[in-house]
Amino acid sequence: MHTTRSAVCFFLLLALSVAVVAAQAQRDPALTEVWDPVPPKVDPGDASRAPSDAIVLFDGTDLSAWSGRDGAAEWKVEDGAFTIVPGAGGLATRTAFGDVQLHLEWRSPTLLTGEGQDRGNSGVFFMSLYEVQVLDSYASVTYSNGQAGSIYKQHIPAVNVTRAPGEWQSYDIVFIAPRFAPDGQLRQPATMTVLHNGVLIHNHVTLRGPTVFIGEPEYQAHASKLPLTLQEHGNLVSFRNVWIRELQD
C-alpha cells in the first residue's frame, strides 16, 4: 500500500513538473517574435523635407509634376508656393494614384471677400473624384459638411481647427481607393483618415461614393489609379510642400 502511494505521488510530481516546463515554454517571449519581413528603412524627413520614399509633387520651384486644363499648369509659382490663377482651371498630377498618404499645406488669402463657400474655396480631389474641402472656416459660417476639412457633403470634421486667413495650414490624409469587381460591382468602398493641422478630424471614415454637389453620391466603376487634382474655384488659395506616398495593398 505504501509503495502504491509513493508511486502515485511520484507520477503526480512528474506530471506537475512536465506541466510547469510546458507553461514556462509557453511564456517564452521568443515564441511570439517575428523577424521576417524586415520593414524597409525610410528617412522620415521633417517639416521642410518629404520622407525618402515619397513622390514630391511640389518642391517650391515649379509645377512640372502637374498639368493644367490645356496642358501646362498655369497657376502662379512664387516664394516657394503656388497660387490659383482664377479662370485657369484646376490642376491634375501627371501621375495616377490609388491608395496614398498625402501631405499638403495650403493658405487662404489674407484679404477675403464674400462669405461661406466664397471665402478661400478650393479642394483636394483624390482620384479626381473624392474631395477634401479647402476653405476659410476660421470665422466664416457655411454648412458643416462643406466647411474646411469636410469630406465634401459626406462627412463633417470632428472639430474645426482652421487657422486665420493668411496662415499656413496642413492636411495629412490617408486615402484608400474603392475596389470594384470585374463586372463593375463595388467590392469595397473608399475610406479616408484626415488630420488638419496635426489634429485628427476623420478617423477611417467610409465614403458613400464620389463627391457630388447636388444629390446623393453613388459609386461607378473606375480605374484603380487616377490623378490627384486641385480645384480652381476663383479664389487665390496657395499651396506648398506637397508630397505623396503610394501605399501597398
TAPELIN-V468113 format. One record per residue. N is the residue number from 0. SS is DSSP state (h for helix, s for strand, l for the rest). D_CENTER is the distance of its C-alpha to the mean C-alpha in whole Angstrom. Layout:
N;SS;D_CENTER + N;SS;D_CENTER
This chain:
0;l;76 + 1;h;75 + 2;h;74 + 3;h;72 + 4;h;70 + 5;h;70 + 6;h;68 + 7;h;66 + 8;h;65 + 9;h;64 + 10;h;62 + 11;h;60 + 12;h;59 + 13;h;58 + 14;h;56 + 15;h;54 + 16;h;54 + 17;h;52 + 18;h;50 + 19;h;49 + 20;h;49 + 21;h;46 + 22;h;44 + 23;h;44 + 24;h;43 + 25;h;40 + 26;l;39 + 27;l;39 + 28;h;35 + 29;h;35 + 30;h;35 + 31;h;32 + 32;l;30 + 33;l;28 + 34;l;29 + 35;l;27 + 36;l;25 + 37;l;24 + 38;l;21 + 39;l;21 + 40;l;21 + 41;l;18 + 42;l;19 + 43;l;16 + 44;l;18 + 45;s;18 + 46;l;17 + 47;l;19 + 48;s;18 + 49;l;15 + 50;l;15 + 51;l;18 + 52;l;16 + 53;l;13 + 54;s;14 + 55;s;15 + 56;s;15 + 57;s;17 + 58;l;20 + 59;l;22 + 60;l;24 + 61;l;24 + 62;l;22 + 63;l;23 + 64;l;19 + 65;s;19 + 66;s;22 + 67;s;23 + 68;l;25 + 69;l;28 + 70;s;27 + 71;s;27 + 72;l;24 + 73;l;26 + 74;l;24 + 75;s;26 + 76;s;25 + 77;s;27 + 78;l;26 + 79;l;23 + 80;s;21 + 81;s;21 + 82;s;22 + 83;l;22 + 84;l;26 + 85;l;27 + 86;l;28 + 87;l;27 + 88;l;24 + 89;l;20 + 90;s;19 + 91;s;17 + 92;s;16 + 93;s;19 + 94;s;17 + 95;s;16 + 96;s;12 + 97;l;11 + 98;l;9 + 99;s;6 + 100;s;5 + 101;s;5 + 102;s;8 + 103;s;10 + 104;s;13 + 105;s;15 + 106;s;19 + 107;l;21 + 108;l;24 + 109;l;27 + 110;l;29 + 111;l;28 + 112;l;30 + 113;l;30 + 114;l;28 + 115;h;25 + 116;h;23 + 117;h;25 + 118;l;24 + 119;l;22 + 120;l;20 + 121;s;17 + 122;s;14 + 123;s;11 + 124;s;11 + 125;s;9 + 126;l;12 + 127;l;14 + 128;l;14 + 129;s;11 + 130;s;11 + 131;s;10 + 132;s;13 + 133;s;15 + 134;l;18 + 135;l;20 + 136;l;20 + 137;l;22 + 138;l;26 + 139;l;25 + 140;l;25 + 141;l;24 + 142;l;23 + 143;h;20 + 144;h;18 + 145;h;18 + 146;l;18 + 147;l;15 + 148;l;12 + 149;l;13 + 150;s;11 + 151;l;15 + 152;l;18 + 153;l;16 + 154;s;14 + 155;l;16 + 156;l;14 + 157;l;16 + 158;l;17 + 159;l;18 + 160;l;17 + 161;l;18 + 162;l;20 + 163;l;23 + 164;l;23 + 165;l;24 + 166;l;22 + 167;l;19 + 168;s;15 + 169;s;12 + 170;s;8 + 171;s;6 + 172;s;2 + 173;s;2 + 174;s;4 + 175;s;8 + 176;l;11 + 177;l;14 + 178;s;17 + 179;s;20 + 180;l;24 + 181;l;26 + 182;l;28 + 183;l;25 + 184;l;24 + 185;s;21 + 186;s;20 + 187;s;17 + 188;l;15 + 189;l;11 + 190;s;9 + 191;s;6 + 192;s;5 + 193;s;6 + 194;s;8 + 195;s;11 + 196;l;13 + 197;l;12 + 198;s;13 + 199;s;11 + 200;s;11 + 201;s;10 + 202;s;10 + 203;s;9 + 204;s;11 + 205;s;13 + 206;l;13 + 207;l;17 + 208;l;16 + 209;l;16 + 210;l;16 + 211;l;20 + 212;l;22 + 213;l;25 + 214;l;25 + 215;l;23 + 216;l;20 + 217;l;21 + 218;l;20 + 219;l;22 + 220;l;21 + 221;l;20 + 222;l;19 + 223;l;17 + 224;l;15 + 225;s;15 + 226;s;15 + 227;s;12 + 228;s;14 + 229;s;15 + 230;l;17 + 231;l;21 + 232;l;22 + 233;l;25 + 234;l;24 + 235;l;24 + 236;l;20 + 237;s;20 + 238;s;17 + 239;s;17 + 240;s;15 + 241;s;13 + 242;s;11 + 243;s;9 + 244;s;10 + 245;s;11 + 246;l;10 + 247;l;14 + 248;l;15
